[in-house]
């Protein structure tokens, strides 16, 4: 990755327990405020340390990491936040619901019920600004990505692929199956931090009507957060 990134790699197992270890270790290193370390980017099974090679080189940074005692941290559970996201599940916004129903042998209503009955752990934020990678989706509706990705997926689209789900934070290409849409803005570059959802959170989709979604504004979102996301 060049002379400005050091990657700390963990066993490549996609599990909440493994990811929480990654999260905790990254936070410990961040708290040490090592001179020359500019940022830490968390992944599913690793994290990347961005550093200034003029202030600390690779070997010096690696030596500092090796000396850190993670014994107490590795056994400590991370407190997680539950985030409730309003979602419209209908033919207008759930563009792939009908096709999924035919492929999986469920009704559209049953697919929505399966999706909304669980809370999803946020493994990481990435790909595009603020986009959350969340799992673990019920195996009954786990389907591979589309073989032909869409050129444009609208901002706010709620999608599933394999055993994961996500929310598109900006309009972009995408190959996931679109099952709904949220009017809630989960990424705002004018705020600090800009991400409403962060790695380590849990996300629960709450069904709303298209009528409610069409009337959504900053005041409605504020009221929603006060009710659901305090």
C-alpha positions as CSV (number, residue, x, y, z in Angstrom):
1,X,0.0,0.0,0.0
2,X,3.0,2.3,-0.2
3,X,4.9,4.3,2.4
4,X,1.9,5.9,4.1
5,X,-0.3,3.0,5.1
6,X,0.3,0.0,7.4
7,X,-2.4,-2.7,7.5
8,X,-3.1,-4.7,10.6
9,X,-4.7,-7.9,9.3
10,X,-6.8,-10.2,11.4
11,X,-8.1,-13.7,10.6
12,X,-10.4,-13.4,7.6
13,X,-13.6,-14.5,9.3
14,X,-16.8,-12.5,8.9
15,X,-18.3,-12.5,12.3
16,X,-19.5,-9.9,14.8
17,X,-17.1,-11.1,17.4
18,X,-14.1,-10.9,15.1
19,X,-15.1,-7.4,13.8
20,X,-15.6,-6.1,17.3
21,X,-12.0,-7.1,18.1
22,X,-10.9,-5.2,15.1
23,X,-12.9,-2.2,16.3
24,X,-11.5,-2.3,19.8
25,X,-7.9,-2.7,18.7
26,X,-8.2,0.2,16.3
27,X,-9.6,2.4,19.0
28,X,-6.8,1.5,21.4
29,X,-4.2,2.5,18.8
30,X,-6.1,5.7,18.1
31,X,-6.2,6.6,21.8
32,X,-2.4,6.4,22.0
33,X,-2.1,9.3,19.7
34,X,1.2,8.0,18.2
35,X,3.2,10.8,16.6
36,X,2.9,10.6,12.8
37,X,-0.3,8.6,12.7
38,X,-2.9,10.6,10.7
39,X,-5.9,8.4,10.6
40,X,-7.2,4.8,11.1
41,X,-9.6,3.3,8.6
42,X,-11.5,0.2,9.9
43,X,-12.4,-2.7,7.6
44,X,-14.2,-5.9,8.2
45,X,-11.2,-8.0,9.1
46,X,-8.5,-5.4,9.3
47,X,-7.7,-1.7,9.7
48,X,-5.4,0.6,7.9
49,X,-3.1,3.1,9.7
50,X,-2.4,6.2,7.6
51,X,0.9,7.7,8.7
52,X,3.4,10.4,7.8
53,X,6.7,8.7,6.8
54,X,8.6,11.9,7.5
55,X,7.5,11.6,11.2
56,X,7.5,7.9,11.7
57,X,8.6,5.1,9.3
58,X,7.1,1.7,8.8
59,X,9.5,-0.2,11.0
60,X,9.1,2.3,13.8
61,X,5.3,2.2,13.7
62,X,5.3,-1.6,13.5
63,X,7.6,-1.8,16.5
64,X,5.2,0.4,18.5
65,X,2.2,-1.7,17.6
66,X,4.0,-5.0,18.6
67,X,4.7,-3.5,22.0
68,X,1.1,-2.8,22.8
69,X,-0.6,-5.1,25.2
70,X,-4.1,-6.0,23.9
71,X,-4.8,-8.7,26.6
72,X,-7.4,-6.7,28.5
73,X,-8.9,-5.2,25.4
74,X,-9.5,-8.4,23.5
75,X,-12.0,-9.8,26.1
76,X,-14.0,-6.6,26.6
77,X,-17.3,-6.2,24.8
78,X,-18.0,-3.1,22.8
79,X,-21.2,-1.2,23.6
80,X,-23.3,-0.9,20.4
81,X,-25.9,1.7,19.5
82,X,-29.2,0.7,17.8
83,X,-30.2,2.9,14.9
84,X,-33.7,2.9,13.5
85,X,-34.1,3.7,9.8
86,X,-37.5,4.5,8.2
87,X,-37.9,2.6,4.9
88,X,-40.6,2.5,2.2
89,X,-41.1,-1.0,0.9
90,X,-43.3,-0.8,-2.2
91,X,-43.2,-1.4,-6.0
92,X,-42.1,2.2,-6.6
93,X,-39.0,2.0,-4.4
94,X,-38.5,-1.7,-3.9
95,X,-37.4,-2.2,-7.5
96,X,-36.3,-5.8,-7.1
97,X,-38.9,-7.1,-4.7
98,X,-41.1,-8.6,-7.3
99,X,-38.2,-10.5,-9.0
100,X,-36.9,-11.6,-5.6
101,X,-40.3,-13.0,-4.6
102,X,-40.4,-15.1,-7.8
103,X,-36.9,-16.3,-7.4
104,X,-37.1,-17.1,-3.7
105,X,-40.7,-18.5,-3.5
106,X,-41.9,-15.9,-1.0
107,X,-44.5,-13.1,-1.4
108,X,-43.2,-9.6,-1.4
109,X,-44.8,-9.0,2.0
110,X,-43.0,-12.1,3.4
111,X,-39.6,-10.8,2.1
112,X,-40.2,-7.4,3.8
113,X,-41.2,-9.1,7.0
114,X,-38.0,-11.2,7.0
115,X,-35.9,-8.0,6.3
116,X,-37.6,-5.9,9.0
117,X,-37.6,-8.6,11.7
118,X,-33.9,-8.4,12.3
119,X,-31.3,-5.8,13.4
120,X,-28.1,-5.7,11.3
121,X,-24.6,-5.2,12.6
122,X,-22.5,-2.6,10.8
123,X,-19.2,-4.2,9.9
124,X,-17.7,-1.2,8.2
125,X,-18.3,2.1,6.3
126,X,-16.9,2.3,2.8
127,X,-17.1,2.0,-1.0
128,X,-18.8,5.4,-1.2
129,X,-19.1,8.1,1.5
130,X,-20.9,6.9,4.6
131,X,-22.2,3.6,3.0
132,X,-22.7,1.0,5.7
133,X,-21.9,-2.7,5.1
134,X,-24.4,-4.6,7.4
135,X,-25.1,-8.2,8.2
136,X,-26.1,-10.9,8.8
137,X,-29.1,-11.1,6.5
138,X,-31.4,-14.1,6.9
139,X,-30.1,-17.0,4.8
140,X,-33.6,-17.5,3.3
141,X,-33.3,-14.3,1.3
142,X,-29.5,-14.3,0.7
143,X,-29.0,-13.8,-3.0
144,X,-25.8,-13.0,-5.1
145,X,-25.4,-9.6,-6.5
146,X,-27.0,-8.8,-9.9
147,X,-24.9,-10.0,-12.8
148,X,-25.6,-6.7,-14.6
149,X,-25.2,-3.7,-12.1
150,X,-27.3,-0.6,-12.5
151,X,-25.6,2.5,-13.8
152,X,-27.5,4.6,-11.3
153,X,-28.9,3.6,-7.9
154,X,-30.7,6.4,-6.2
155,X,-29.6,7.9,-2.9
156,X,-31.4,6.3,-0.1
157,X,-31.9,3.0,-1.8
158,X,-32.0,0.1,0.7
159,X,-30.4,-3.0,-0.9
160,X,-29.4,-6.6,-0.2
161,X,-26.8,-9.0,-1.6
162,X,-25.5,-12.3,-0.3
163,X,-25.9,-12.1,3.5
164,X,-25.5,-8.3,3.7
165,X,-27.6,-5.2,3.4
166,X,-26.8,-1.6,2.8
167,X,-28.1,2.0,2.2
168,X,-26.8,4.0,-0.7
169,X,-25.8,7.4,0.6
170,X,-25.4,9.0,-2.8
171,X,-26.5,8.2,-6.3
172,X,-24.0,5.7,-7.7
173,X,-23.7,2.5,-9.8
174,X,-24.5,-0.6,-7.9
175,X,-25.3,-4.3,-8.3
176,X,-27.2,-5.0,-5.1
177,X,-30.9,-5.9,-5.1
178,X,-33.0,-2.8,-4.2
179,X,-35.8,-3.6,-1.8
180,X,-36.8,-0.2,-0.5
181,X,-35.9,3.4,0.0
182,X,-35.3,5.7,3.0
183,X,-35.9,9.5,3.0
184,X,-33.6,9.8,6.0
185,X,-30.2,11.4,5.3
186,X,-27.6,9.2,6.9
187,X,-24.6,11.1,5.4
188,X,-24.2,14.8,5.6
189,X,-20.8,16.3,4.7
190,X,-21.6,19.5,6.6
191,X,-21.7,17.7,9.9
192,X,-18.9,16.4,12.1
193,X,-18.9,13.4,11.9
194,X,-20.7,13.2,8.6
195,X,-21.8,9.6,9.1
196,X,-25.0,9.1,11.1
197,X,-24.3,5.3,11.1
198,X,-20.9,4.1,12.3
199,X,-19.1,0.7,12.4
200,X,-20.2,-1.3,15.4
201,X,-23.8,0.0,15.4
202,X,-26.8,-2.1,14.8
203,X,-29.5,-1.0,12.3
204,X,-33.2,-1.8,12.3
205,X,-35.4,-1.0,9.3
206,X,-38.8,0.4,10.3
207,X,-41.5,0.3,7.6
208,X,-43.2,3.6,6.7
209,X,-45.7,4.6,4.0
210,X,-44.8,6.4,0.8
211,X,-47.0,9.3,2.0
212,X,-44.9,9.7,5.1
213,X,-41.7,9.5,3.1
214,X,-42.9,12.2,0.6
215,X,-43.5,14.6,3.5
216,X,-40.0,14.0,5.0
217,X,-38.0,17.0,5.9
218,X,-35.4,18.1,8.4
219,X,-38.0,18.6,11.1
220,X,-39.6,15.2,10.6
221,X,-36.1,13.6,10.7
222,X,-35.4,15.5,14.0
223,X,-38.6,14.2,15.5
224,X,-37.9,10.7,14.2
225,X,-34.4,10.7,15.9
226,X,-35.9,12.0,19.1
227,X,-38.4,9.2,19.1
228,X,-36.2,6.3,17.9
229,X,-32.5,7.3,18.0
230,X,-31.8,9.2,21.2
